Every structure is written in C-alpha cells, then in structure tokens.
C-alpha cells in the first residue's frame, strides 16, 4: 500500500526518482524550482499613448523570469514564468512582477488585467533518498555531483539529472528499489 506524503513517496523501500533530462548527467538536485505563470494585458486609449519602453524590466530577486511580449497598436500582452527554489522566493518573485506591472500601468495610464497561477511548487529531495542514490551511482561508477535544479519537476523522493546519458537512465531503470516518474 503506497504511502503518499508531500516529502516522500516511499513504499516498502522503493523510492521514486524524477529524471531531469535538461540537467547534466549524475547531478543530484537537493532542490528543484517551482513555477508560477502569469499573463497580463495592458491597454491604452490610443496608440500614441503606448510607451516605447518595455512594460517589465524587473529582476524578481533570487527568482528567475521568462517573458514574452506581443500586442497591437494600443495594447500589449505579456506572458511569463517565474522560477524559484523556495516557496517564499517564488511568491516574492511573482509579487515583484505584479507590482512592477501595476506601477507601469498606473504611471502610463493603462488598463491592466492580470492572471497568475502557481503551477508547480518548489520541491526538496528526501535526504535519505539523496544519500542512497548518490551511493548507488558512485558504486556503479557514475560521476555524482550536487546542485539545485531550475527545472520544475513532479513530486519524487529524489531528482537526478540524466542529460541524455542513456546508460545512466538504464541503470536507474534496472534498479528494483528506484522507480522512475
């Protein structure tokens, strides 16, 4: 019978491992980033009221920002993602973006509509699972390093970068006590 906790998905000695293809092979991530998405629409009365400068030039603290902007004569649409390694940093990053958009709209007399949602919370690996997988990889001759990952991931006991290393992927798949998700 599986036991589902926020921190651990352990079942009778079997541990879950999320494979991160965008991370270098052998990288164990004690933390993985969370993701909040937002969309904003800014509208002005006339095309000549639209400012020439970008609508958003804020650095959201320790969070990272991905942004695209489009629009027509009197509107701008922004779509973005905020990434952070802790819930507090994710909230602060999203708040910084929303404050900057609100200030920009107020100063340029634009109408602002915003939608925001936290899609994936930041996650922390189980220390025991992290240690166990590090030992298994090391004993099997794989290089091991530790670094946080900015790639959002599903809930798992541990997070492993595979970076296209099929041999490493196959090793994890062949171990009865590690279940890939």
C-alpha positions in Angstrom: 0.0 0.0 0.0 1.7 3.3 -1.1 2.2 6.0 1.5 1.7 9.4 0.0 3.3 12.3 1.8 4.4 15.6 0.4 8.0 14.9 1.2 8.3 11.2 0.5 6.6 8.8 -1.8 8.5 5.8 -0.3 6.8 2.4 -0.4 8.4 -0.6 1.3 12.0 0.5 0.5 11.2 1.6 -3.1 11.9 5.2 -3.8 10.8 7.5 -6.6 13.3 9.3 -8.8 12.4 12.1 -11.2 14.8 12.2 -14.1 15.7 15.6 -15.3 16.8 15.5 -19.0 17.9 19.1 -19.0 20.4 18.7 -16.2 24.0 17.3 -16.5 24.2 13.5 -16.1 24.9 12.5 -12.5 23.6 15.7 -11.0 21.6 15.1 -7.8 19.3 18.1 -7.0 18.6 18.6 -3.4 16.0 21.3 -4.5 14.1 21.8 -7.8 12.5 25.0 -8.8 8.8 25.8 -8.6 7.0 27.6 -11.4 4.4 30.4 -11.4 2.9 31.5 -14.7 1.3 34.9 -15.4 -0.5 36.7 -18.3 -1.1 40.4 -18.4 -2.9 42.7 -20.8 -2.2 46.4 -20.9 -4.5 48.7 -22.9 -4.2 52.4 -23.6 -6.8 54.8 -25.0 -4.9 55.5 -28.2 -1.9 54.1 -30.0 0.1 57.3 -29.3 -0.3 56.7 -25.5 1.6 53.4 -25.7 5.1 54.0 -24.1 8.1 52.9 -26.2 9.9 51.3 -23.2 9.3 47.7 -22.2 6.5 47.1 -19.8 8.5 44.9 -17.5 12.2 45.3 -16.6 12.2 44.0 -13.1 14.6 41.4 -11.7 12.4 39.4 -9.3 15.1 38.9 -6.6 16.5 35.4 -6.4 13.8 34.1 -8.7 14.3 33.8 -12.5 11.9 35.3 -15.1 11.0 34.2 -18.6 8.9 36.7 -20.6 7.4 37.2 -24.0 5.6 40.3 -25.1 3.2 41.0 -28.0 0.5 43.4 -28.9 -1.1 45.7 -31.5 -1.5 49.4 -31.8 -2.9 50.2 -28.3 -2.3 47.0 -26.3 0.5 44.8 -25.0 0.1 41.2 -23.9 2.7 39.7 -21.6 3.1 36.0 -20.9 5.7 34.9 -18.4 7.0 32.4 -16.0 8.7 32.9 -12.6 11.0 30.2 -11.3 12.3 29.9 -7.8 13.9 27.3 -5.5 11.7 28.1 -2.4 8.0 28.9 -1.9 9.0 32.2 -0.3 11.2 33.2 -3.3 8.5 32.1 -5.8 5.9 34.2 -4.0 8.3 37.2 -3.7 9.3 36.9 -7.4 5.7 36.8 -8.6 4.8 39.7 -6.3 7.7 41.8 -7.7 6.5 41.1 -11.2 2.9 42.0 -10.3 4.0 45.2 -8.5 6.1 46.3 -11.5 3.2 45.7 -13.9 0.8 47.6 -11.7 3.2 50.5 -11.3 3.9 50.6 -15.0 0.1 50.6 -15.8 -0.6 53.4 -13.3 2.3 55.6 -14.5 1.3 55.2 -18.2 -2.5 55.4 -17.6 -3.1 51.9 -18.9 -5.8 49.4 -18.0 -4.3 46.3 -16.6 -5.7 42.8 -16.4 -3.6 40.0 -14.9 -3.9 36.3 -14.3 -1.4 34.3 -12.3 -1.2 30.7 -11.0 1.5 28.6 -9.3 1.7 25.6 -11.5 4.4 23.6 -9.7 5.6 24.2 -6.2 9.3 24.1 -5.4 10.4 20.7 -4.2 13.0 19.3 -1.8 14.5 15.9 -2.1 14.5 13.4 0.7 17.9 13.5 2.4 17.9 9.7 2.8 16.9 9.1 -0.8 19.5 11.6 -2.0 22.2 9.8 0.0 21.1 6.4 -1.1 21.0 7.3 -4.8 24.4 9.1 -4.6 25.9 5.9 -3.1 24.3 3.6 -5.7 25.5 5.8 -8.6 29.0 6.2 -7.1 29.4 2.4 -6.5 28.2 1.8 -10.1 31.0 4.1 -11.4 28.8 7.1 -12.4 30.0 10.6 -11.6 28.0 12.3 -8.9 27.6 16.0 -8.1 25.0 18.0 -6.2 23.4 21.2 -7.5 19.9 22.7 -7.3 17.8 22.4 -10.5 15.9 25.2 -12.1 13.7 22.6 -13.9 10.3 22.2 -12.3 9.6 18.5 -11.6 6.8 16.3 -10.2 6.9 15.2 -6.6 9.5 12.5 -6.0 11.9 11.3 -3.3 15.0 12.4 -5.3 15.8 14.3 -8.5 18.5 13.2 -10.9 20.0 14.9 -14.0 20.5 12.4 -16.8 21.5 14.9 -19.6 20.9 12.4 -22.4 23.0 9.7 -20.7 21.2 6.5 -21.8 23.5 4.3 -19.7 22.6 6.2 -16.5 18.9 6.2 -17.4 19.1 2.4 -18.0 20.9 1.9 -14.6 18.1 3.7 -12.7 15.5 1.7 -14.6 17.2 -1.6 -13.8 17.3 -1.0 -10.0 14.3 -2.6 -8.2 14.4 0.0 -5.4 14.3 3.1 -7.7 11.0 3.8 -9.6 11.3 6.5 -12.3 8.5 9.0 -12.6 
